Amino acid sequence: MSSEATIYCGYHQDKHGMTQLGRIVLDAWLFRFIPESEDCSGWDLGRMQQLMDRCEKEWDRYGNLPSRLPGELLKRHAEIYERAMTLARTRGWNPELGEDD
């Protein structure tokens, strides 16, 4: 694809990482669909959609609630998201604001 808008910049280049695409990467790390060394840089949106579909299917098993994750996954979720939120805040992310704010 030639349009930059159809290629994901990657989690590490994402404006703060807590975007919709950034969260797909975080969840894919959580469920070990991709290694944490892969940040999906250069992936087209179709490939990101496939990854999102896998993540959503896995989340469905747990009612889409972190509190329903089994022990090891719950621990991984807390670790991954804590790191992500800390990094996002250093990049100006405010959880009180909407994604476009």
N, C-alpha and C positions, 0 to 999 in steps of 0.2 A: 504494500500500500504506500502511496506516495504522500498522503496528507499526514502531517505531524499530529493532527487531532485524533487520528485513528491508531496511534501508537502510544502505549503507556511509557512514561518516562522512567518508571521504576520506583519502588518504594523509597529508596534512599535519595532520589531526586524529586520526589513528590513534595509539594509546597510545605506540608507538615506531616504527611503520612496518615492522617486520620480522615482522609477522603474516602469515598466509596471504594475506589480501586485499591487504596492503601489498606483498607480493612479486609479486602479479599486476600491480599498477600498475608496479612497477619493471621487470618483464619486458616489459610493454606499451610502456613508454618505450624500452627497449632495442631492440625490434623496430620501433619507430616506428608502432605501431598507434594510439597516441594521442600528442598533443604533450605535452611535459614540463610545459606549463602546465595540463594536465588532470590532476586527482588523483582523479577518480571520485567526488567528494563528491556525495552524494545519489543515487547509482546504486543500483537495487534489486539483490537478489542474483541474479536471473535475468540481468540485463545483465552483472554481474560474472562469472557462470558462462560466458557467451558469450565474454567477453574471455579468461578462463582457458583455455577450449578452444582459442582461436586461439593463445595463447602456448604451450600444450602441444604443439600440432601443429607449431609452428615449432621448439620445442626438440627434438622428435623428429628433425628433419632433422639435428641435430648430436649425436645420441646422448645428449641431456640433459646434456651436459658443456660447461662454458664453454671448456675447453681445445680443443675442436673447433670453436669459432666461428672464422670467418675474421677476418683481422687487424683490420679496422675495427670489427666487432662485438665482438671480444674487448677492444679498447681501450675501447669504449663501456661494456661490461659492467663492466670494472674501475673506470671512473670513476663510473658510476651506483651501483654497490654500495659503493664506498669512501665516497662521500658519504652513502649511506643508513646504513651501519654507524656512521660517525662521529656522525651525528645521533641514531641509535638509542641509542648509548652515553650521550649527554648526557641522554637521556630514561629512563635506567635499564635499558636492555636489556643482558642478559648472555648471550652466545652459549652459555655453558656450561649455562644453565638451560633447562628445557623451556618451552614456550609458556605453560603455566599457572602457572609458578613466579614 
